[in-house]
Amino acid sequence: MLTILGFAMIATFLVLIMMKKMSPIAALVLIPALFCVAVGQGAKLGDYVIEGVGTLAPTAAMLMFAIVYFGVMIDVGLFDPIVRGILRFCKADPMRIVIGTALLAAVVSLDGDGSTTFMITVSAMYPLYKRLKMSLVVMTGVAATANGVMNTLPWGGPTARAATALKVDAADIFVPMIPALAVGLLAVVLLACVLGRRERKRLGMLTLDEALVTEPETVLVGAGSGAGGGGDRLTKAPKSGSSGTATGGAEDTEDGDGDEEFKGLDPHRSTLRPKLYWFNAGLTVALLAAMILELMPIPVLFLLGAALALTVNFPHMPDQRARIAAHADNVLNVSGMVFAAAVFTGVLTGTGMVEHMADWLVGAIPDAMGPHMAIVTGVLSLPLTYFMSNDGFYFGVLPVLAEAGAAHGVSPLEVARASIVGQPLHMSSPLVPAVYVLVGMAKVEFGDHTRFTVKWAVLTSLVVLGAGVLFGII
């Protein structure tokens, strides 16, 4: 019964948010509460929620201070040179813009943190998508899928969890998988090329040179309003002269606030700190290095980094309050979503639904598939890491799958490698806090993002799995 109710709860949640019948926050809270009562454990709802909140509180704190930190870095102009370089590559060509999104997300993902990746990627690319009226879900879908492939880095989380659960070396899992993951990244770039060509066809071609001839004062050098900036650092830019207009479909999500004009960062904004550029760059590099080396918990690092960035760049209290207020909207939206997700995960785990669902799936595997347990694990990693947290899958399900494989002579290393191929899909899971940073900053409905991204993420995961089998890694 718990197995059926668990799948029913997840299906109900996905259907309601994809049909836009409920907001994600409301659905994350009310649906699990209803199902908790349905299984006869309503009296324990408070305990489950508090346990879930306690589990996700460090993540919420990390996101809050990370948004403030990177928001300040955007304000002071740290990423302006990166955006100028992207602009020179993209030349307002939709195909190049989408490819640039994939490449930027992949490179920034080297820090191992999805929230950081999405903040930087959206901040850099949002202006271009808005300027040309491109589909914002193309940006979120490509960024999430590229980040999912890179999330398999040993310091990204899944690989370390798999190594810990099966008591093997993380390097023995990751290094042999590099060729398959490289094929996965190539698949993301090819996907970006296909989606970019589709956007180019839909919108028509407009080169940046042509745009600047018409509106020479409109130069995109920074993040858009989706970066959570304050009004004192924004300047209006005229509408793009592209021949196409965004359609009303799910793949062409607009802001929904009636603002059809693009807002780009003013290159002469008062928050720029060119004399502190190398200090800010060094602080960011040091922060990312400390994350990778795990010198301190990530929430503590971002808390210290945000405090230091505010103090050095904006020594006067009114300026500090203005910068915090400028990013308060993003902070509230993202942290609220995380705490709402704590209700969902708390009920799913506390009632035992996750455990029963995992046991049912493992028990449904025919004995004849035992010798192919690595491939089975790879296939199961797609739905299981989407509907479960990484902790639940790697520490709860993976050891059972590895034990079943070992009985048929399948190496735990092969099972561990196969277990990470579902990460491109996992990064769009409603249980991943970072995805709310992505859709929140891009002003995309989570349901629209899900409808658009899932099919491409599944395809990318299967490409990685197929490449692993082809290369003899799995």
N, C-alpha and C positions, 0 to 999 in steps of 0.2 A: 504493500500500500504506500509506504514512504517513497519507494522508487517511482511509482506512478505520479504521486503528488509532487515530487521533486521536478520531474520532467514537465508536468502540467504548470507548475509555478514559473519555470523558466520560459516556457512557450507563451504563457499568458503575458508575461512581462514584455517579451520581444514583440508580440503581436500588437499590444496596446501602444508601445512607443513608436513602432514602425507605421502604424495607422494614425499616429498623432492623436490618439484618444486621451492620452495622459502625458504629462511632462515626465522626463526621466526621474526627477527627484521624487515626485508624487508616486510614480510606479515603483521605485526602489523601496519606498517606505510602506505604502498601503498594501501592495500585493503580497509581500512576504508576511505582513502582519495578519492578513486574511487567511493565508494558508497555515500559519502557525496555529490559529484558532481552529482551523479545519482538521488538523491532526490531533487536536485535543491537548495542545500544549500552550494554550493562550496564557495561562498563569505564569509561564516561564519566559514570556516574550521580553519582559524587561531585562532579565538576566542575559538572554541571547543578544539583545541590542547593546547592552553595556559591554559585553565581551567583544562584540564586533567593533564597537567604537574604540575600545582599548587596543585592539589589534591594528586598526587603521589610523589611530591618532598620530603616530610618528610620520606616516605618509602624508597626512593632511598638513602637519606642521612643515614638513619638507616642501610641499607644494606652495604653501603660503609664502614662505620666505624666499623660495626659488623664484616665484613670480615677481616679488618685490625686487630681488637682486637683478634678474635679467631685465626687468622693466627699467630699472635705473641705468643699466648698461646700454639699453636702447636709447634712453633719454640723452645720455651724455655722448652718444655717437660712436660707441665701440664697434658696432656692426655696420656702420655706414660704408666703409671700404669694401666689405664683403658684398653688400647689396650692389654697389657700383660695378663690381666685377661680374656679378650675375647679370646685371643689366647689359653689360657689354657683350656677354655671351648670348643672352636671350634675344636682344634686338626686337622686343615686342612680338616675337614669333611664338604663337601658342605652343607649338611642338617643343621648341627650345625651352620655354618656360616650364613645361611639365617635366621635361628631362632634367632641367636644373633643380626642380623640386626634389626629384628622386636622388640626385647626386648630393645635394646639400643635406638632405635628411640622413643619407648614408654616412657622410663624413662626420656630421655633428654627433651621430649615434656612437662614435668611438668613445664618448665619455661614459657610455653604459647606462645613461639615465634617459628614459623616454620623455619625461616632462621637459627636461632641458632641450632635448632635440626638437620637440614640437614648438616650444616657445621661440626658439631661434629661427626655425624653418618658416613658421607662419609669419613671424615679424618681418622676415626678409621677402617672402613671396606674396603675401597678401596684397601689397600695393599693385603688383603687376596683374594679378587676377582681377582685382576690382577695376583697374584702369581699362582693361580690355573686355570687361564683362564676361570673363571666363567662369566656368563652373567651379565653385568653391569645393564641392565634394570631390572633384578630381584631385585638388590639392591635398585634402585630408586623406583620401584613399591612398594616393601614391606615397605620401609621407608615412602613414601608418604601416604600410606594407614594407617599405624600405627599412623602417626602424625595426620591424619584426624580424627581418632577416639578420640585421646587425645585433639584435637583442640576444643572440646566441653567443656573443663574446663571453669569455670566462668570467669577466667581472660584471656582465649584464644581469646575471641572476639564474636563469634556467640551467645553464651548464653547470654552475656551481652546485645548484640544488641536486641535479642528477648525480653528480660526482659524490656528493655527501650521502645521498640516499643509498647508492649502490657501493659505496666505499671504494671508489676508483679515483684515479687522478684526472682532474679537469682537463689537463693538457692532452691526455690520451683520448679524451672525448672530442675536444675541439679541433686540434691540429689535423687529424685525418679528415675531418669534415670540411676543411677549408675549400677544396675543389668544388664540393657540392654546394656550399654556401655561395661561392663565387658564381656558380651557374644561377643560383637563386637571385643574386643581385643583378646579373645580366637579364634575367627574366623580368625583373622590376623595371629596368631601363627600357627594355623592349615594350613592356606594357605602357610605360610613360610615352614612348614614341607613338604607339597606336592611339592612346587617348589624346595625345597632343595633336596628332593629325586630324582626329575627329573634331577637336575643338577648333583647329585651323579652318576646317571645312565649314563648320557651323558659323563661325564668326566672320570669316573672310580675312584677308591679310592686311595688316597695317604695320609698317615698320616704325621703329622708334624715331628714325630720322624724319619720316613724314609727320609724325606726331609733334616733334619738336619744331618743325618748320611752321606748323599751324599754331602751336602754343609753346613758344620757346621758353616761357617761364615755368612750364610744368616739367620738372625734373624729379624723378622718383629716386630718393636716396635713402629711404628708411622704411620703418614699419608703418603699417596702416593703422586705422582706428581699431582694428581687431587686436592690436597689441596692448590695448588697455590704456592708451595715452590720455593725458589731460588735454583740455581744449586750448590751453595756452601754448601748446607746442604743435598745433595742427594748422595746416593751411589748405584751403579748398583748391582743387584742381578741376579744370573743365572736363566735361564728359569726353570719353574716347570717341574718336571718329571712326571706329570700326563699323563695318557695314552690317554686322549681325547684332542681335539683341538676345539677351538670355531668355530662354523659354521657361515656362513655369513648372517643368518636370522636376523630379527628385534630384536629377543630376545637375541642376542649374539653380541651386539654392541661393537666394539673395539674403540680404541682411534682415529683411522683414520689417525695417523701421522706416521705409519710404525714402531713404537717402540713396539716390541713384548716383550721386557724384562721389568720386573717389576722394578720400582725405589722405594726403601723404604728409610725411614729416617735413617740416620747413628746414631746409639746409642752414638757415640762419636762426634757428630756434634758440631761445635763451638758455635752454638746459644743456647745450653743448659744452663740453669741457676738453677742448683740443690739447691744452697744456698737460692734462692728466691722462692722455690717451694711453701712454705706456704703463702708467701705474694701473689703470683699469685692466689693460690686457694682461699684465703680470699677475694681478689679483685673480683674474678669471682662470688663467692657466694653473696657478697655484691651487685654486679651489678644485678644479677638475682633477689635478694630480693627487690631491689629498683624498678625493673620492675614490679614485682608482686604487690607491694604496691603502684605503680604509683606515686612515689615521684617526678619524673620529666618525661617529654616526653622521650620516648625510644631513638629517635635520639640523644638527648642531653646526655643521659646516656652513650651511646656507644661512642660518641665523646669524652667525658671526660675520659671514661675507656681506649680508645685507646691511647689517649695522655699520660695518667698516665702509662700505661703498657709499652709504648715505652720509656718514660723518665727513668723509674726505671730500666728496664731490659737492655736497650741499651743507656747509658748516653752519649755516644759519637755520634756526628752528622753523621759521615760516616756510622756507624752501623745502625742508625735510617733510613737513606736514603736507605740503602741496604734492610732493612726489608720491607719498603714501596714499593720499586721497586719489591721485590719478590712476592708481592701480588697484584701488579697493574693490572695484566692480568685479574684476577678474578673480581676485582673492576670494571674495565672498561666494561667487558662483562655483568655483572649483572646490573649495573646502566644503561648501554645502553639499555638493554632489558626492564627495568622498564619504562624508558622514552618513548620507542617505544610503550609499552602497554598503555601509557597515551594517545596516538593518538587514539588507538582503543576504549578505554573507553570514551574518550572525545566525539568522534563522536557518539558512541552508545547512550550516554546519551543526548548530546546536540541536536541531531536531533529528539529526542523523540522516537527512536526505542525501547528502553528498556520499556518505559511506555506502548506503544502500544502492545508489545509482552506480557507483564504481563497481561494487560487488556484482551487480546484475550484468554490467557490460563485460566484466572479466569472465563471469560464468557462462556468458553467451558464446564465447569463443570455442569453436569445435576443436576436439583433440587433434584432428588432422592438421590444424594450423600451427601446432606446437613447433615444428621445425622452422616455421616462418614467423616466429614470434617477433622478431625485430621489425619486419614489415608491418605486422599487425599493430605493433606499438606505434609505429609512425603514423598509420592511418587513424588509430584511436586518439593520438595526440591532438588531432584537429578539433574534434568536438569536445574532448575532455578539458583541454586547456582553454577552450572558449567558454564553457559552462562552469568551470571550476577555477579556483585560484591556482597559481603555480605551486604554491605550498601543498595544496590538497592533492594535486596530481603527482608531483614528484616524490612527496613523502608518503602519500597514501596508496596510490595506484601503481606507480612504477615498480616498487619492490615486488609486488605480486606478479606483475608481468615478467619481470626479470627472473623470478623464481620458476615461473612456468616455462620460460625459454630455456633456463639452465637444465631442466629435466629432459630437454630434447637436444642438448648440446649447443645451445645458442649462447654466445659470449655475452656477459653483462655489458661489456663495452659497446657491442653492436646495438643492444637494446637502448642503452643510454644515448647513443648517437641518434638513433631513430626518434627518441622522445623529444628532441628539440626542433624537429622539422615543422611542428605546428605553430611556432611562434609568430609567423606573419599573420595568421588568423587571430592568435591570442591577443595581439596588440589592439585589436578593435573590439575586444570583449567588454561588455558592460561592467565587468568586475575589475577592469584595469583603470585606476584613477587617472593615469596619464592621458587616456583617450578623451577625457572630459576637458583637459587643458587644450587639446587639439581642436575639438569641435567648438569649445567656448571661445577661444581666441579667433577662430575662423568664422564665427557666427553661423555655424551650420547645425541644423537639427540632428540630434544623435540618430534618429530613425532614418533620415536621409543618408547619413554616412554609412549606417549599417547596411541598408539596401544596396548601396552602390559598391561598398568595399568587400563584402563577404565573398562574393564569387571570385574576385580577383585574388584575394588573399588565399582562398582555398587552392586556386590554380597554382599560385606561387609555392605554397607548401608542398603540393604534389610534385612540382618540378624539382624541388630540393630533394624530396624523398626518392624520386626516380633517378636523379643524378647520383645519389648515394648508392643506390642499388647497382647502377650501371658501372660506377667506378669501383665496385667491390668493397665500399666502406661499410655498407649495411647489408 
